[in-house]
Amino acid sequence: MPASPTVTVVVRLGSHTESYAFDRRARIVVGRAPDCGIHVDDGRRRISRHHCLLDVDPPTVRVRDLDSRNGTLVNGRRIDDEHELFPADQVHVGGAVLRVTVEHPHPPEATRPDPDRALPALRAAVADGAPGLREFADHQVLDEIGRGGHGVVYLARHRPTGELVALKTLLADHVVDPSARDIFLREIACTRQLRHQNVVALRHAGAAGEAFYFTCEYCPDGNVAQLVARRGGRLAVDEAVPIVLDALDGLAHAHRAELPVVLADGRTALAHGLVHRDVTPQNLLLAAGPVTKVADFGLAKAFDQAGLSGHTRTGATGGSVGFQSRAQLVDYKYARPEVDLWAVTACLYWMLTGATPRDFPPGADPIAVVLRTSVVPVRHRLGSVPRRLANVIDEMLVDNPRVPEATATELADALRQAL
């Protein structure tokens, strides 16, 4: 049985057949638009521009219709919601047929994620003498300060130094292959090399079984989402823009950093820049100064790349989809720094107006909304936003057909000039 399952999607359209192989997490839009990850056009307009979405998390695959005109059929039946695919299933997208094959056809038995299990599992591993957890044992947990679908964040004290840190524990929802654990820890090791005043510093990381942890510097003033809530739902320009300028300084450092990373064969190579991929108000933390720091840098990618987030569904993107550009959803192969710039500009838009750049009507598929609708100009939300600042925001939030090419430093300069 292969250690790393591979999913292959075979697309047949008439006499033409094409295969797409995935050995790690990917979300692929299928449709006749040229920028779709899987481009299919039967010439009869039975396939929508953005027809359906495949969520591949080897060895599992799920398909989700994106409100297409003619629907997505699995084994002849039209699906109304997300549907898990198995080998031999046939997905009909207009005149195209998609088949899924998996090298490891029997997924590991999934359990309902219970983030509270991670901390006891790590403590038990320490008591059993498991290797690689010496730093974890040096921490005293003081209080819970946050939680999400995968994990719990605790306030902890590092006993040897007395430093207060944020300790985050994560739990995979299935048995973790050692190679997946290694992928996660290698990604974390790379991210730990980031050193900048506007990036939350990672301290330690480790794993035992399905439980993972990392520690990072503690920011006692919370995050930007909490600040906005304390301010009644919006921030003034003179408070919001400095937050974004700090974040852009951190992003600029990460985007151009050359960081050593340990490869699977033990060799060391240089990673040329890191893209965050999940910049949201919750990931912009506030420290004394005041200083804004970008948190969880690369961790969403690390957890996804290692295949540890298998219980996450395409519809479970939470609030983050409101801060993701169309390009990030369409281009499944890799995300360029521009997606972070779009996201941090979306955060600024949200801080000023209390709304995300796009409208998400109740019941609408959020991914379909991103793919098919345009951003609402910021002054349509709040007419008091200064016009020069609004122009910078609106220009940066163009994402069809692509996000404007820019660097974090260039965007920061444009924001300063607009004030």
C-alpha positions as CSV (number, residue, x, y, z in Angstrom):
1,M,0.0,0.0,0.0
2,P,1.6,3.3,-1.0
3,A,2.5,5.6,1.9
4,S,1.3,8.7,0.0
5,P,-2.0,8.1,-1.8
6,T,-2.5,9.7,-5.3
7,V,-5.8,10.7,-6.8
8,T,-6.1,10.8,-10.5
9,V,-9.0,12.5,-12.3
10,V,-9.5,11.3,-15.8
11,V,-11.5,13.6,-18.0
12,R,-13.1,12.3,-21.2
13,L,-14.7,14.6,-23.8
14,G,-15.6,12.9,-27.0
15,S,-12.4,11.1,-28.2
16,H,-10.1,13.3,-26.1
17,T,-8.9,12.1,-22.7
18,E,-6.8,14.0,-20.2
19,S,-5.5,13.0,-16.8
20,Y,-4.8,15.1,-13.7
21,A,-2.9,13.6,-10.8
22,F,-2.8,15.0,-7.2
23,D,-0.7,13.7,-4.3
24,R,-1.7,16.6,-2.0
25,R,-4.6,18.8,-1.1
26,A,-6.0,20.9,-4.0
27,R,-9.3,22.6,-4.9
28,I,-9.9,22.6,-8.7
29,V,-12.6,24.5,-10.5
30,V,-14.0,22.6,-13.5
31,G,-15.6,24.5,-16.3
32,R,-15.3,26.1,-19.8
33,A,-13.6,29.3,-18.6
34,P,-10.0,29.4,-19.8
35,D,-8.7,29.9,-16.3
36,C,-10.3,26.8,-14.8
37,G,-8.0,24.2,-13.3
38,I,-9.7,21.6,-15.4
39,H,-10.9,23.3,-18.6
40,V,-13.6,21.5,-20.5
41,D,-15.8,22.8,-23.3
42,D,-18.1,20.6,-25.3
43,G,-18.9,23.4,-27.7
44,R,-22.6,23.2,-26.9
45,R,-22.6,25.5,-23.9
46,R,-23.9,22.8,-21.6
47,I,-20.9,23.4,-19.4
48,S,-21.0,26.5,-17.3
49,R,-17.9,28.8,-17.2
50,H,-17.4,27.7,-13.6
51,H,-19.4,24.5,-13.4
52,C,-18.2,22.5,-10.3
53,L,-15.5,22.3,-7.7
54,L,-13.4,19.3,-6.9
55,D,-11.9,19.2,-3.4
56,V,-9.1,16.7,-3.6
57,D,-7.5,15.6,-0.3
58,P,-5.8,12.2,-1.1
59,P,-7.2,9.7,-0.9
60,T,-10.6,11.4,-0.7
61,V,-12.3,13.5,-3.4
62,R,-15.5,15.5,-3.2
63,V,-17.4,17.3,-5.9
64,R,-19.6,20.3,-5.5
65,D,-21.8,22.0,-8.1
66,L,-21.3,25.7,-8.4
67,D,-24.9,26.6,-9.3
68,S,-24.3,25.5,-12.9
69,R,-27.1,25.9,-15.4
70,N,-27.3,22.2,-16.3
71,G,-26.1,20.7,-13.0
72,T,-23.5,18.2,-12.1
73,L,-24.4,14.5,-12.2
74,V,-22.8,11.7,-10.3
75,N,-23.7,8.3,-11.6
76,G,-26.6,9.8,-13.5
77,R,-28.1,11.7,-10.5
78,R,-28.0,15.4,-10.2
79,I,-26.3,16.5,-6.9
80,D,-27.6,19.4,-4.8
81,D,-24.8,19.5,-2.3
82,E,-21.3,18.3,-1.8
83,H,-20.8,14.7,-2.8
84,E,-18.0,12.3,-1.9
85,L,-16.6,10.4,-4.9
86,F,-15.3,6.9,-5.0
87,P,-13.4,4.9,-7.6
88,A,-15.7,3.9,-10.5
89,D,-18.0,6.9,-9.9
90,Q,-18.8,8.9,-13.0
91,V,-19.2,12.7,-12.9
92,H,-21.1,14.2,-15.9
93,V,-20.3,17.8,-16.6
94,G,-22.2,18.6,-19.7
95,G,-20.8,16.4,-22.4
96,A,-17.6,15.6,-20.4
97,V,-17.2,12.6,-18.1
98,L,-14.9,12.6,-15.1
99,R,-13.6,9.4,-13.4
100,V,-11.6,9.2,-10.2
101,T,-9.0,6.6,-9.5
102,V,-7.0,6.3,-6.3
103,E,-3.9,4.3,-5.6
104,H,-5.0,3.8,-2.1
105,P,-8.7,3.2,-2.6
106,H,-9.7,2.8,1.1
107,P,-9.4,6.1,3.0
108,P,-8.2,5.9,6.6
109,E,-11.1,5.7,9.0
110,A,-12.1,9.2,9.8
111,T,-13.2,10.3,13.3
112,R,-15.2,13.4,14.2
113,P,-12.6,16.1,15.0
114,D,-12.3,16.8,18.7
115,P,-9.7,19.5,19.2
116,D,-9.7,19.0,23.0
117,R,-8.1,15.6,22.5
118,A,-4.8,17.1,21.2
119,L,-3.5,18.4,24.5
120,P,-4.1,15.2,26.5
121,A,-2.6,13.2,23.6
122,L,0.6,15.3,23.6
123,R,0.9,15.0,27.4
124,A,0.4,11.3,27.3
125,A,3.1,11.0,24.6
126,V,5.5,13.0,26.9
127,A,4.8,10.7,29.8
128,D,5.6,7.7,27.5
129,G,8.9,9.2,26.6
130,A,8.0,9.9,22.9
131,P,10.9,11.7,21.1
132,G,10.7,15.3,19.8
133,L,8.5,16.7,22.6
134,R,11.1,18.0,25.0
135,E,10.2,21.6,24.3
136,F,6.5,20.9,24.6
137,A,7.1,19.5,28.1
138,D,8.8,22.8,29.1
139,H,5.4,24.6,28.8
140,Q,2.8,25.2,31.5
141,V,-0.7,25.7,30.2
142,L,-2.4,28.6,32.0
143,D,-5.7,29.2,30.1
144,E,-7.6,28.7,26.9
145,I,-7.6,31.8,24.7
146,G,-9.1,30.6,21.4
147,R,-10.2,27.7,19.3
148,G,-11.1,26.7,15.8
149,G,-12.1,23.6,13.8
150,H,-8.8,21.9,14.0
151,G,-7.3,23.1,17.3
152,V,-7.2,25.0,20.5
153,V,-5.0,27.9,21.5
154,Y,-3.7,28.2,25.0
155,L,-1.9,30.8,27.0
156,A,1.2,29.0,28.3
157,R,4.4,29.9,30.1
158,H,7.8,28.6,28.9
159,R,9.3,27.5,32.2
160,P,13.0,27.9,31.3
161,T,12.6,31.5,30.3
162,G,9.3,32.6,32.0
163,E,8.0,33.9,28.7
164,L,4.3,33.9,28.0
165,V,3.5,32.2,24.6
166,A,0.5,31.1,22.6
167,L,0.5,27.3,22.4
168,K,-1.7,25.9,19.6
169,T,-2.6,22.3,19.5
170,L,-4.0,20.7,16.3
171,L,-5.6,17.3,15.7
172,A,-5.8,15.5,12.4
173,D,-9.1,13.6,11.8
174,H,-7.5,10.3,10.8
175,V,-4.4,8.2,11.3
176,V,-1.4,10.2,10.1
177,D,1.2,8.7,7.9
178,P,4.8,9.5,9.1
179,S,5.6,11.1,5.8
180,A,2.6,13.5,6.2
181,R,3.9,14.4,9.7
182,D,7.4,15.0,8.2
183,I,5.9,17.3,5.6
184,F,4.1,19.4,8.2
185,L,7.2,19.7,10.4
186,R,9.5,20.6,7.5
187,E,7.0,23.4,6.5
188,I,7.0,24.6,10.1
189,A,10.8,24.5,10.3
190,C,11.0,26.8,7.2
191,T,8.4,29.2,8.7
192,R,10.3,29.4,12.0
193,Q,13.2,31.1,10.1
194,L,11.1,34.3,9.5
195,R,12.3,37.0,11.8
196,H,10.5,40.4,11.5
197,Q,8.8,42.7,14.0
198,N,5.6,42.5,12.0
199,V,5.5,38.7,11.8
200,V,4.5,36.6,14.8
201,A,7.5,34.5,15.7
202,L,7.2,30.8,15.9
203,R,9.1,29.2,18.8
204,H,8.7,25.4,18.9
205,A,6.8,22.7,17.1
206,G,6.3,19.0,17.3
207,A,3.9,16.0,16.9
208,A,2.9,12.8,18.4
209,G,0.5,10.5,16.5
210,E,-2.4,12.6,15.2
211,A,-1.7,15.5,17.6
212,F,0.5,18.5,16.6
213,Y,1.5,21.6,18.4
214,F,3.5,24.8,17.9
215,T,4.2,27.8,20.1
216,C,4.6,31.4,19.1
217,E,4.9,34.8,20.7
218,Y,1.9,36.0,22.6
219,C,0.1,39.2,21.6
220,P,-2.0,40.2,24.6
221,D,-4.2,42.8,22.7
222,G,-5.9,40.2,20.6
223,N,-6.6,40.5,16.9
224,V,-8.0,43.0,14.5
225,A,-11.4,41.3,14.3
226,Q,-11.7,41.8,18.1
227,L,-10.6,45.4,17.9
228,V,-13.2,46.2,15.2
229,A,-15.9,44.6,17.5
230,R,-14.7,46.8,20.4
231,R,-15.0,49.9,18.1
232,G,-18.5,49.1,17.2
233,G,-18.0,47.5,13.8
234,R,-15.7,49.9,11.9
235,L,-12.4,51.7,12.3
236,A,-11.4,55.2,11.3
237,V,-9.0,55.6,8.4
238,D,-6.2,56.8,10.8
239,E,-6.4,53.6,12.8
240,A,-7.1,51.1,10.0
241,V,-4.4,52.2,7.5
242,P,-1.4,51.9,10.0
243,I,-2.6,48.4,10.9
244,V,-2.4,47.4,7.2
245,L,1.0,49.2,6.7
246,D,2.4,47.1,9.5
247,A,1.0,43.9,8.0
248,L,2.5,44.9,4.6
249,D,5.9,45.3,6.1
250,G,5.6,41.7,7.5
251,L,4.4,40.4,4.2
252,A,7.1,42.2,2.3
253,H,9.7,40.5,4.4
254,A,8.2,37.0,4.0
255,H,7.6,37.4,0.3
256,R,11.3,38.0,-0.4
257,A,12.8,35.9,2.3
258,E,15.3,33.1,1.4
259,L,14.8,30.4,4.0
260,P,16.5,27.1,4.4
261,V,14.2,24.1,4.2
262,V,15.0,20.4,4.8
263,L,13.8,18.2,1.9
264,A,12.4,14.7,2.2
265,D,15.8,13.2,1.4
266,G,17.6,15.2,4.1
267,R,19.2,17.7,1.8
268,T,18.7,21.4,2.5
269,A,17.5,23.9,-0.1
270,L,16.5,27.5,-0.2
271,A,12.8,28.5,-0.3
272,H,12.4,31.8,-2.2
273,G,9.7,33.6,-0.3
274,L,6.6,32.5,1.6
275,V,3.0,33.2,0.8
276,H,0.6,33.3,3.7
277,R,-2.6,32.3,1.9
278,D,-4.9,33.0,4.8
279,V,-4.7,36.7,5.7
280,T,-7.8,37.6,7.6
281,P,-8.6,40.1,10.4
282,Q,-8.3,37.1,12.9
283,N,-4.7,36.6,11.7
284,L,-3.6,40.2,12.3
285,L,-2.5,40.3,15.9
286,L,-2.0,43.4,18.0
287,A,1.0,43.9,20.3
288,A,2.2,46.7,22.5
289,G,3.4,49.8,20.6
290,P,0.9,49.5,19.0
291,V,2.3,47.0,16.5
292,T,0.4,44.7,14.1
293,K,1.9,41.3,13.5
294,V,0.9,38.7,10.9
295,A,0.1,35.4,12.5
296,D,-0.1,31.7,11.4
297,F,2.3,32.4,8.5
298,G,2.3,29.4,6.2
299,L,0.5,27.2,8.7
300,A,-2.7,26.8,6.7
301,K,-0.6,25.6,3.8
302,A,1.5,23.3,6.0
303,F,-1.6,21.6,7.4
304,D,-3.2,21.3,3.9
305,Q,0.0,20.2,2.2
306,A,0.5,17.4,4.7
307,G,-3.1,16.2,4.1
308,L,-4.0,16.7,7.8
309,S,-7.2,18.7,7.2
310,G,-9.2,15.9,5.5
311,H,-12.4,16.7,7.5
312,T,-12.5,20.2,6.1
313,R,-15.2,20.5,3.4
314,T,-15.2,22.9,0.5
315,G,-18.1,24.7,2.1
316,A,-16.3,25.0,5.5
317,T,-14.1,27.9,4.5
318,G,-15.7,30.0,7.2
319,G,-15.1,33.7,7.1
320,S,-11.9,33.4,5.2
321,V,-13.5,33.1,1.7
322,G,-14.6,36.7,2.0
323,F,-10.9,37.7,2.1
324,Q,-9.8,35.4,-0.7
325,S,-9.4,36.6,-4.3
326,R,-10.8,34.8,-7.3
327,A,-7.3,33.9,-8.4
328,Q,-6.6,32.0,-5.2
329,L,-9.6,29.8,-5.8
330,V,-9.0,29.2,-9.5
331,D,-5.2,28.7,-9.5
332,Y,-4.9,25.5,-7.4
333,K,-1.3,24.9,-8.3
334,Y,0.3,27.7,-6.3
335,A,-0.5,31.1,-4.9
336,R,1.6,34.1,-5.7
337,P,2.3,37.0,-3.3
338,E,-0.5,39.0,-4.9
339,V,-3.1,36.9,-3.2
340,D,-1.8,38.1,0.1
341,L,-2.0,41.7,-1.1
342,W,-5.5,41.2,-2.2
343,A,-6.4,39.7,1.2
344,V,-4.8,42.4,3.3
345,T,-6.6,45.1,1.1
346,A,-9.8,43.2,1.7
347,C,-9.1,43.4,5.5
348,L,-8.7,47.2,5.1
349,Y,-11.9,47.4,3.2
350,W,-13.6,45.4,6.0
351,M,-12.1,47.5,8.8
352,L,-13.4,50.7,7.1
353,T,-16.8,49.6,6.1
354,G,-17.7,46.6,8.3
355,A,-18.4,44.5,5.1
356,T,-16.4,42.2,2.9
357,P,-15.6,43.4,-0.6
358,R,-18.2,41.0,-2.1
359,D,-21.8,40.5,-1.1
360,F,-22.6,36.9,0.1
361,P,-26.4,36.5,0.0
362,P,-27.9,34.0,2.4
363,G,-28.0,30.6,0.8
364,A,-25.6,31.5,-2.0
365,D,-22.5,29.3,-2.6
366,P,-19.7,31.5,-1.3
367,I,-17.2,30.0,-3.8
368,A,-19.6,30.6,-6.7
369,V,-20.0,34.2,-5.5
370,V,-16.2,34.8,-5.6
371,L,-15.9,33.2,-9.0
372,R,-18.9,35.0,-10.6
373,T,-19.4,38.4,-9.0
374,S,-17.4,41.6,-8.8
375,V,-16.1,43.5,-5.8
376,V,-18.4,46.3,-4.6
377,P,-16.5,49.7,-4.9
378,V,-15.6,50.7,-1.4
379,R,-17.3,54.1,-1.6
380,H,-20.5,52.4,-2.5
381,R,-20.3,50.9,1.0
382,L,-19.1,54.0,2.8
383,G,-19.1,57.3,0.9
384,S,-16.9,59.0,3.5
385,V,-13.8,56.9,2.5
386,P,-11.3,59.4,1.0
387,R,-11.4,59.2,-2.7
388,R,-7.7,58.7,-3.2
389,L,-7.6,55.9,-0.7
390,A,-10.7,54.4,-2.3
391,N,-9.0,54.4,-5.6
392,V,-6.0,52.4,-4.3
393,I,-8.3,49.9,-2.6
394,D,-10.6,49.4,-5.6
395,E,-7.6,49.0,-8.0
396,M,-6.0,46.4,-5.7
397,L,-9.2,44.4,-5.4
398,V,-9.6,43.8,-9.1
399,D,-9.2,40.0,-9.5
400,N,-10.7,39.2,-12.8
401,P,-8.9,38.0,-14.8
402,R,-6.1,38.4,-12.3
403,V,-4.9,40.3,-9.3
404,P,-2.8,43.3,-10.2
405,E,0.9,42.6,-10.1
406,A,2.4,44.5,-7.2
407,T,4.7,44.1,-4.2
408,A,3.8,44.7,-0.6
409,T,6.2,47.6,-0.6
410,E,4.5,49.2,-3.6
411,L,1.1,48.8,-2.1
412,A,2.3,50.3,1.2
413,D,3.7,53.3,-0.7
414,A,0.5,53.8,-2.6
415,L,-1.5,53.8,0.6
416,R,0.8,56.3,2.2
417,Q,0.5,58.6,-0.8
418,A,-3.3,58.4,-0.7
419,L,-3.5,59.7,2.8
